[in-house]
Amino acid sequence: MVAKLLYLCRRTHQDIQTTLAFLCTRDKNPDEDDYKELACVIQYIRDMRDITLTIEADDNPRWWVDSSYAVHPDMKSPTGILMSIGCTYTASSKQS
């Protein structure tokens, strides 16, 4: 299911990239909270299926940043950013 969401994330829903970065690191030992997080992402996708991505030219860049700190046993944290200046740029990484 996470692999399917990864495909969807790169095509239409860049806004779930940070959550998927977290879920991808939990593949080996998922617990009940990870399954709840996956269920929340799937419910979000279902609720937002009628909303389309609109790209317009804009002079004011806007940034959104999301991160979680020390959520893994090795104290690593996922971070995601989204920048919009008419087109969107997204990135997600795992911090040390």
Rosetta silent file (secondary structure, phi, psi, omega in degrees, C-alpha in Angstrom):
SEQUENCE: MVAKLLYLCRRTHQDIQTTLAFLCTRDKNPDEDDYKELACVIQYIRDMRDITLTIEADDNPRWWVDSSYAVHPDMKSPTGILMSIGCTYTASSKQS
SCORE:     score description
SCORE:     0.000 S_00000001
   1 L     0.000  -40.180  179.589    0.000    0.000    0.000 S_00000001
   2 H   -64.692  -37.431  177.839    2.855    2.387    0.817 S_00000001
   3 H   -63.610  -38.856  176.717    4.429    1.701   -2.591 S_00000001
   4 H   -65.200  -39.620  178.186    1.157    2.631   -4.294 S_00000001
   5 H   -67.567  -33.031  175.889    0.999    5.826   -2.259 S_00000001
   6 H   -61.891  -42.117  177.404    4.580    6.640   -3.289 S_00000001
   7 H   -62.886  -46.231  179.817    3.541    6.492   -6.930 S_00000001
   8 H   -62.990  -36.433 -179.075    0.508    8.674   -6.210 S_00000001
   9 H   -62.653  -39.657 -178.753    2.650   11.098   -4.238 S_00000001
  10 H   -78.005  -20.226 -176.099    4.926   11.825   -7.210 S_00000001
  11 H   -97.686  -47.696 -171.226    2.021   12.234   -9.652 S_00000001
  12 L  -130.116  -35.041 -173.455   -0.837   14.054   -7.930 S_00000001
  13 L  -115.999   75.870  177.929   -0.556   14.395   -4.145 S_00000001
  14 H   -68.291  -15.983 -177.194    2.793   15.944   -3.268 S_00000001
  15 H   -71.768  -10.083  178.947    1.278   17.052    0.045 S_00000001
  16 H  -102.470   11.499 -173.581    1.589   13.547    1.554 S_00000001
  17 H   -64.035  -41.455 -179.516    5.310   13.234    0.890 S_00000001
  18 H   -65.309  -42.476  178.590    6.463   13.808    4.489 S_00000001
  19 H   -63.202  -40.142  178.959    4.010   11.251    5.855 S_00000001
  20 H   -69.250  -33.249  175.685    5.146    8.702    3.289 S_00000001
  21 H   -61.235  -40.026  177.324    8.792    9.334    4.137 S_00000001
  22 H   -65.847  -46.841 -177.852    7.929    8.412    7.716 S_00000001
  23 H   -65.898  -32.736  179.395    5.938    5.320    6.691 S_00000001
  24 H   -67.179  -29.469  179.578    8.705    4.085    4.378 S_00000001
  25 L   -81.421   -9.195 -178.188   11.181    4.010    7.238 S_00000001
  26 L  -103.492   15.528 -176.364    8.805    1.911    9.342 S_00000001
  27 L   -63.382  -36.645 -173.779    8.507   -1.009    6.888 S_00000001
  28 L   -74.100  -40.608 -176.925   10.570   -3.477    8.910 S_00000001
  29 L  -132.608   64.832  179.615    8.835   -3.087   12.286 S_00000001
  30 L   -70.490  145.181  175.973    5.446   -1.361   11.870 S_00000001
  31 L  -118.228 -172.623 -176.093    3.361   -1.006   14.989 S_00000001
  32 H   -62.963  -36.000  178.769   -0.280   -0.080   15.614 S_00000001
  33 H   -65.887  -34.802  177.644    0.433    3.659   15.352 S_00000001
  34 H   -65.954  -39.433  177.233    1.998    3.179   11.913 S_00000001
  35 H   -67.258  -35.312  175.816   -1.145    1.420   10.685 S_00000001
  36 H   -65.247  -40.951  177.865   -3.240    4.280   12.087 S_00000001
  37 H   -63.244  -41.820  177.392   -1.042    6.772   10.215 S_00000001
  38 H   -63.251  -41.784  178.378   -1.473    4.769    7.007 S_00000001
  39 H   -63.514  -38.243  177.942   -5.248    4.706    7.518 S_00000001
  40 H   -64.483  -41.046  178.977   -5.257    8.495    8.001 S_00000001
  41 H   -64.782  -43.561 -179.925   -3.340    9.020    4.746 S_00000001
  42 H   -64.390  -41.227  177.845   -5.715    6.758    2.821 S_00000001
  43 H   -64.521  -38.794  177.032   -8.738    8.558    4.293 S_00000001
  44 H   -61.709  -44.433  178.780   -7.176   11.910    3.347 S_00000001
  45 H   -62.010  -42.512  178.655   -6.691   10.719   -0.254 S_00000001
  46 H   -63.939  -40.534 -179.140  -10.308    9.550   -0.401 S_00000001
  47 H   -70.667  -29.531 -175.466  -11.594   12.852    0.976 S_00000001
  48 L  -100.753   14.980 -174.699   -9.463   14.934   -1.417 S_00000001
  49 L   -67.344  -22.791  179.776  -10.062   12.993   -4.641 S_00000001
  50 L   -89.316   -8.062  179.499  -12.196   15.783   -6.164 S_00000001
  51 L   -88.387  128.876 -178.145   -9.625   18.496   -5.499 S_00000001
  52 L  -106.931  155.863  176.828   -7.297   19.088   -8.437 S_00000001
  53 L   -80.223  122.958  179.421   -3.830   20.593   -8.571 S_00000001
  54 L  -114.622  128.364  179.943   -3.952   24.073  -10.132 S_00000001
  55 L  -112.428  121.313  178.884   -0.780   25.773  -11.308 S_00000001
  56 L  -130.562  150.590  175.681   -0.834   29.545  -11.812 S_00000001
  57 L   -69.279  139.946 -177.916    1.929   32.092  -12.262 S_00000001
  58 L  -149.139  140.387  179.392    2.628   33.998   -9.049 S_00000001
  59 L   -86.356  -14.832 -176.131    5.184   36.629   -8.032 S_00000001
  60 L  -108.072  107.073  177.348    5.150   35.672   -4.345 S_00000001
  61 L   -68.498  143.911  177.669    6.832   32.383   -3.489 S_00000001
  62 E  -126.087  141.250 -178.120    5.226   30.457   -0.632 S_00000001
  63 E  -122.354  142.801  170.338    6.858   27.767    1.493 S_00000001
  64 E  -130.178  131.718 -178.234    5.404   25.036    3.688 S_00000001
  65 E  -128.088  136.677  178.489    7.656   22.980    5.942 S_00000001
  66 E  -136.495  134.849  177.492    6.687   19.946    8.021 S_00000001
  67 E  -151.826  157.686  174.360    8.926   17.875   10.250 S_00000001
  68 L  -126.524  136.279 -174.125    8.846   15.448   13.139 S_00000001
  69 L  -106.109  130.320  173.453   11.715   15.307   15.592 S_00000001
  70 L    53.453   49.629 -178.900   13.316   12.155   17.014 S_00000001
  71 L   -92.619  -10.525 -179.939   10.491    9.809   16.070 S_00000001
  72 L  -104.799  156.086  179.465   12.724    6.824   15.277 S_00000001
  73 L   -57.713  -29.030  178.789   14.702    4.714   17.757 S_00000001
  74 L   -89.313   14.199  176.293   17.943    5.998   16.221 S_00000001
  75 L    66.764   22.730  176.022   16.725    9.610   16.826 S_00000001
  76 L   -87.113  158.602 -174.165   16.322   10.402   13.101 S_00000001
  77 E  -137.718  138.121  174.456   13.550   12.684   11.864 S_00000001
  78 E   -85.307  145.813  177.669   11.644   13.100    8.567 S_00000001
  79 E  -136.699  140.203  177.314   11.311   16.578    7.049 S_00000001
  80 E  -133.313  145.956  176.955    9.278   17.726    4.069 S_00000001
  81 E  -133.450  151.875  174.432    9.100   21.014    2.186 S_00000001
  82 E  -139.378  128.724  178.321    6.838   22.376   -0.516 S_00000001
  83 E  -121.190  137.074  178.947    7.497   25.590   -2.434 S_00000001
  84 E  -125.782  122.826  172.539    5.018   27.219   -4.780 S_00000001
  85 L  -138.684   49.101 -174.191    5.874   29.925   -7.340 S_00000001
  86 L    98.706  -42.990  169.928    3.355   29.017   -9.988 S_00000001
  87 L  -117.894  166.813 -176.382    4.741   25.516  -10.149 S_00000001
  88 E  -110.441  147.808  173.144    5.469   23.347   -7.158 S_00000001
  89 E  -127.467  127.795  178.605    8.695   21.904   -5.832 S_00000001
  90 E  -126.255  150.850  175.978    8.583   19.224   -3.156 S_00000001
  91 E  -152.007  152.080  176.600   11.285   17.413   -1.257 S_00000001
  92 E  -144.316  138.560 -179.235   11.465   15.048    1.647 S_00000001
  93 E  -145.559  167.218  178.853   14.477   13.848    3.565 S_00000001
  94 E  -112.397  120.694 -178.378   15.506   11.966    6.662 S_00000001
  95 E   -85.171  153.508  175.177   17.637   13.934    9.113 S_00000001
  96 L   -91.436    0.000    0.000   20.389   12.491   11.251 S_00000001
